[in-house]
Amino acid sequence: MQRHSLPVSELMELDVVRRALDALGRKIDGKSAAAKTALRKRSVFSEVLGTAVDKGYFAENPLARVKWQAPGVSEEVDPACVPNPNQVARLLTAVGKLQGRGPHLEAFFGCMYYAAMRPAEVIHLQISQCHLPKTGWGMLNLNGGVVTAGKEWTNDGAVHEVHSLKRQAVKATRPVPIPPSFVRTLRDHVDRFGVAPNGRVFRNAADGYVDAAACGKTWERARKKALAPNEQSTVLAKRPYDLRHAGVSCWLHSGVDPAECARRAGQSIQVLFQYYAKFLDGLQEHSSQLIEESMQEWSGCSEDGSPQQSGPCMARNWKNWEKGRISTPP
C-alpha cells in the first residue's frame, strides 16, 4: 500500500487530481468506463477528499479547483434494445421450454414485461401481494425489493437485504394491474411450483432468492433460441431489463397516459419523459391527429356551439345517438 500510494499532500497538485479523474474514467483493461460509472466514482472521490478537508489535511476540496468535464450520459432508452410484443412472446415461450430453471423463470421474466417490474421487485414478490382472479385483470401490490448487498454490509450477516420501493417511503406500495393472459401464467406458475416457505412466488432449488446471474444465463439461452440470427447480432433484448423498457413502451404506444405509465413503473413523470423521450416522440403524430380532429369537429359547429346539419360535428352527434349518449337523433 505504501509503495503504490501517494502522500496526501500531493493531491493539492491539480495535475495529480486530473490524472486521478482520468483513471476513474477507465476500466482495469484501459478501456473507457461507462459514463455513469465515471460519475459515480468521481462522487466517491469527492467524498474522500471532503473527509480529508474535515480531518484538516486540506483547507478546501482540491476538486473545486479542477476543470474536468464529465463524460456525457445518455439516459434515453435505445429503441433498438426494446423488443416488440411479438418478440417478447417468442422470448418468454423460449424461456419456458428450456431445460433446467427455464420453466420456473418464464413468469419471472413475464413480471418484468407485463408489470414493468424491476428484478429486485420480482425477486421479492410474495403470493400475498398477488390478486389473481379466474377471469379479468389481476393486480400486483408491490411493496419492496431484494438486493444483493454482501454479508459484510448487512446488519444480520445475510447476503441479501430487503429494501423499500426505489425512491419511496418505507411502507409505500405500488399497485400494478396485469392483463388476464399473464394472470393465467402466474396462476399456472404457483400451481406448478408452489411458493417459498415465506410466501415468495419465485425461489431457487434451496428455497432461497433467485440469483440475478442465473437469470442472465437463462436469458442468453432463450435469446439464441427465440431470435433469428440477424436479430441475435443486434442489441435487441440483450438484457432481461429490456423487458421492463418493452413493457413501458408498450403502454405508451397503446395510448396510456404518461402519468399513469410513470406510476405503474414506479418512476416520476420527469424520469419517464427523460428515459422514454424517443418513444414519446413517436406519439406526436397520433396526438396531432387527435387535436386536428377536435378542431375539425368544432369548425362544424355554429358560433354558440350548437351542431350544424353537416360536417364532422354532425357525424359525431350521430355516433353519440347510436351509442345512447343522447336521447334524440340529430
C-alpha positions in Angstrom: 0.0 0.0 0.0 2.9 2.4 0.8 4.7 1.7 -2.4 1.6 2.3 -4.5 0.2 5.3 -2.6 0.9 9.0 -2.9 1.3 11.3 0.1 -2.0 13.1 0.8 -0.3 16.4 0.3 0.3 15.7 -3.4 -3.4 15.8 -4.0 -3.1 19.6 -3.8 -1.4 19.4 -7.2 -4.0 19.9 -9.9 -2.2 17.6 -12.3 -2.4 14.8 -9.9 -6.1 15.3 -9.3 -6.7 15.4 -13.1 -4.8 12.1 -13.6 -6.9 10.6 -10.8 -10.1 11.7 -12.5 -8.9 10.3 -15.9 -8.1 7.0 -14.2 -11.5 6.8 -12.6 -13.0 7.1 -16.2 -11.3 3.9 -17.3 -11.7 0.2 -16.6 -8.9 -2.1 -15.5 -8.2 -3.1 -19.1 -7.7 0.6 -20.0 -10.9 1.0 -22.0 -13.3 3.8 -21.2 -15.8 3.1 -18.5 -19.5 3.8 -18.8 -20.4 7.5 -18.2 -22.4 6.6 -15.1 -19.6 4.6 -13.7 -17.1 7.5 -14.1 -19.6 10.0 -12.5 -20.2 7.6 -9.6 -16.5 7.1 -8.9 -15.9 10.8 -9.1 -18.6 11.3 -6.5 -16.9 8.8 -4.2 -13.5 10.5 -4.8 -15.1 13.9 -3.9 -16.4 12.4 -0.6 -13.0 11.0 0.2 -11.4 14.4 -0.4 -14.1 16.1 1.6 -13.3 13.8 4.6 -9.6 14.9 4.2 -10.8 18.5 4.5 -12.7 17.6 7.7 -9.6 15.9 9.1 -7.5 19.1 8.4 -5.3 17.8 5.6 -6.7 20.5 3.2 -8.2 23.9 3.6 -10.5 23.2 0.7 -11.5 20.3 -1.6 -9.0 20.2 -4.4 -11.7 19.1 -6.9 -13.3 22.5 -6.6 -10.2 24.0 -8.5 -10.1 21.4 -11.3 -11.8 21.9 -14.6 -12.9 18.5 -15.6 -15.7 17.7 -18.0 -17.7 14.7 -17.0 -18.5 12.2 -19.9 -21.9 12.6 -21.4 -24.6 10.4 -20.0 -27.1 9.0 -22.5 -30.1 8.2 -20.3 -32.7 7.7 -23.1 -33.7 4.1 -23.7 -32.4 3.0 -27.1 -35.4 1.7 -29.2 -33.1 -0.8 -30.8 -32.9 -2.6 -27.5 -36.6 -2.9 -26.9 -38.4 -5.9 -28.3 -42.0 -5.6 -29.7 -44.8 -7.7 -28.2 -44.4 -10.4 -30.8 -40.7 -10.8 -30.0 -41.4 -10.7 -26.3 -43.9 -13.6 -26.7 -41.3 -15.6 -28.6 -38.7 -15.0 -25.9 -40.9 -15.9 -23.0 -42.1 -19.0 -24.8 -38.5 -20.0 -25.4 -37.6 -19.5 -21.7 -40.5 -21.8 -20.7 -39.2 -24.6 -23.0 -35.6 -24.5 -21.7 -34.4 -27.4 -19.6 -33.5 -26.7 -16.0 -34.6 -23.4 -14.5 -36.2 -22.1 -17.6 -39.9 -23.1 -16.8 -39.5 -21.5 -13.4 -38.3 -18.2 -14.8 -40.9 -17.8 -17.6 -43.3 -16.0 -15.2 -40.3 -14.2 -13.6 -39.5 -12.5 -16.8 -43.2 -12.0 -17.5 -43.4 -9.8 -14.4 -40.7 -7.6 -15.9 -42.7 -7.1 -19.1 -46.4 -7.2 -18.1 -45.9 -5.2 -14.9 -42.7 -3.4 -15.8 -41.2 -4.6 -12.5 -37.5 -4.2 -11.6 -35.7 -7.6 -11.0 -35.3 -6.8 -7.3 -39.1 -6.3 -7.1 -39.8 -9.6 -8.8 -37.4 -11.5 -6.5 -39.3 -10.1 -3.5 -42.8 -10.7 -4.9 -45.0 -12.7 -2.5 -48.2 -14.5 -3.1 -50.0 -12.2 -0.6 -49.3 -9.3 -3.0 -50.9 -11.1 -5.9 -54.6 -10.8 -6.8 -55.1 -13.4 -9.4 -58.8 -13.8 -10.3 -60.0 -16.6 -12.6 -61.3 -14.1 -15.1 -60.4 -10.5 -15.9 -57.5 -8.3 -14.9 -55.4 -9.0 -11.8 -53.3 -6.8 -9.5 -49.8 -7.0 -8.1 -49.4 -4.8 -5.0 -45.7 -4.2 -4.8 -44.1 -3.1 -1.6 -40.3 -3.6 -1.8 -37.4 -5.3 -3.4 -34.4 -7.6 -2.6 -30.9 -6.6 -3.4 -27.6 -8.5 -3.1 -25.6 -6.4 -0.6 -23.0 -8.9 0.7 -22.8 -10.2 4.2 -20.2 -7.7 5.1 -22.6 -4.9 4.6 -25.8 -6.1 6.3 -26.8 -5.9 9.9 -27.6 -9.6 10.3 -24.8 -11.0 8.1 -27.2 -12.1 5.3 -26.1 -11.8 1.7 -29.4 -10.2 0.6 -31.3 -7.3 2.0 -34.9 -6.2 1.6 -35.4 -2.6 0.7 -38.4 -0.4 0.2 -39.6 0.5 -3.3 -37.0 2.6 -5.1 -37.1 6.3 -4.0 -40.2 5.6 -2.0 -41.1 5.7 1.7 -40.5 2.5 3.7 -44.2 1.5 3.8 -45.1 2.7 0.3 -46.9 0.3 -2.0 -47.4 0.4 -5.8 -50.4 -1.4 -7.3 -49.9 -2.6 -10.9 -52.7 -4.1 -12.9 -51.8 -7.1 -15.0 -53.7 -8.5 -18.1 -55.8 -11.7 -18.0 -53.2 -13.7 -20.1 -50.5 -13.0 -17.5 -52.8 -13.7 -14.6 -53.2 -17.2 -16.0 -49.4 -17.5 -16.4 -48.9 -16.6 -12.7 -51.7 -18.9 -11.5 -50.1 -21.8 -13.5 -46.7 -21.0 -12.1 -48.0 -21.1 -8.5 -49.9 -24.3 -9.2 -46.9 -26.0 -10.7 -44.1 -24.8 -8.5 -45.8 -23.6 -5.3 -44.3 -20.8 -3.2 -41.4 -20.5 -0.8 -42.0 -21.1 3.0 -42.2 -17.3 3.5 -44.6 -16.9 0.6 -42.3 -15.7 -2.1 -43.5 -16.6 -5.6 -40.0 -17.2 -7.1 -37.3 -19.2 -5.5 -34.3 -21.3 -6.3 -33.8 -25.1 -5.6 -32.9 -24.4 -1.9 -35.9 -22.1 -1.4 -33.6 -19.1 -1.4 -33.6 -16.0 -3.5 -33.4 -16.2 -7.3 -29.8 -15.4 -8.5 -29.7 -12.5 -10.9 -26.6 -14.0 -12.6 -28.6 -17.2 -13.2 -31.4 -15.2 -14.8 -28.9 -13.6 -17.2 -27.6 -17.0 -18.3 -31.1 -18.4 -18.9 -32.0 -15.2 -20.9 -28.9 -15.7 -23.1 -30.0 -19.3 -23.9 -33.6 -18.2 -24.6 -32.4 -15.3 -26.8 -30.4 -17.7 -29.0 -33.4 -20.0 -29.3 -36.1 -17.4 -30.0 -34.4 -14.7 -32.1 -33.3 -15.0 -35.7 -29.6 -14.8 -36.5 -29.9 -11.3 -37.8 -31.7 -10.3 -34.5 -29.1 -12.0 -32.3 -26.3 -9.9 -33.8 -28.0 -6.7 -32.6 -28.6 -5.3 -29.1 -32.3 -6.3 -29.3 -33.4 -7.6 -25.9 -29.8 -8.0 -24.9 -30.6 -7.9 -21.2 -33.6 -9.1 -19.2 -34.0 -5.5 -18.1 -35.0 -4.6 -21.6 -38.3 -6.4 -20.8 -39.2 -3.6 -18.4 -38.4 -1.0 -21.1 -40.6 -3.0 -23.5 -43.5 -3.0 -21.0 -43.4 0.7 -20.5 -43.0 1.4 -24.3 -46.0 -0.9 -25.0 -48.1 1.1 -22.5 -47.1 4.4 -24.1 -47.8 3.1 -27.6 -51.2 1.9 -26.5 -52.1 5.4 -25.6 -51.9 5.1 -21.8 -51.5 8.5 -20.1 -47.8 9.1 -19.4 -48.5 9.9 -15.8 -50.2 6.5 -15.3 -47.3 4.8 -17.1 -44.9 6.5 -14.6 -47.0 5.5 -11.6 -47.2 1.9 -12.7 -43.4 1.7 -13.4 -42.5 3.4 -10.1 -41.0 6.4 -11.7 -41.5 10.1 -11.6 -43.1 11.7 -14.6 -39.8 13.6 -15.2 -37.8 10.4 -15.3 -40.3 8.9 -17.7 -40.0 11.8 -20.2 -36.2 11.7 -19.8 -35.8 7.9 -20.3 -38.5 7.3 -22.9 -38.3 10.5 -24.9 -37.9 8.7 -28.2 -41.0 6.6 -27.6 -42.9 9.7 -26.6 -41.8 11.3 -29.8 -43.4 8.5 -31.7 -46.8 9.6 -30.3 -46.6 13.1 -31.6 -48.2 12.3 -34.9 -51.0 10.5 -33.3 -51.5 13.3 -30.8 -51.5 15.9 -33.6 -54.1 13.9 -35.4 -56.4 13.9 -32.4 -56.0 17.6 -32.0 -56.8 18.2 -35.7 -59.9 16.0 -35.4 -61.1 18.0 -32.4 -60.6 21.3 -34.3 -62.5 20.0 -37.3 -65.4 19.0 -35.0 -65.6 22.5 -33.6 -65.3 24.0 -37.1 -68.5 22.1 -37.9 -70.4 23.8 -35.1 -72.1 27.3 -35.0 -70.7 30.2 -33.0 -72.8 29.3 -30.0 -71.5 25.7 -30.1 -74.7 24.1 -31.3 -74.2 21.5 -34.1 -74.9 22.3 -37.7 -76.6 19.9 -40.1 -73.3 18.9 -41.9 -69.6 18.4 -41.2 -67.7 16.3 -38.5 -69.8 17.8 -35.7 -72.9 16.3 -37.2 -71.2 12.9 -37.7 -70.1 13.0 -34.0 -73.7 13.6 -32.9 -74.9 10.7 -34.9 -72.3 8.4 -33.2 -73.4 9.7 -29.8 -77.1 8.9 -30.6 -76.2 5.4 -31.8 -74.3 4.8 -28.6 -77.2 6.1 -26.5 -75.4 9.2 -25.2 -78.1 11.5 -26.5 -81.9 10.7 -26.5 -82.9 12.2 -29.8 -81.2 11.8 -33.2 -79.6 14.9 -34.7 
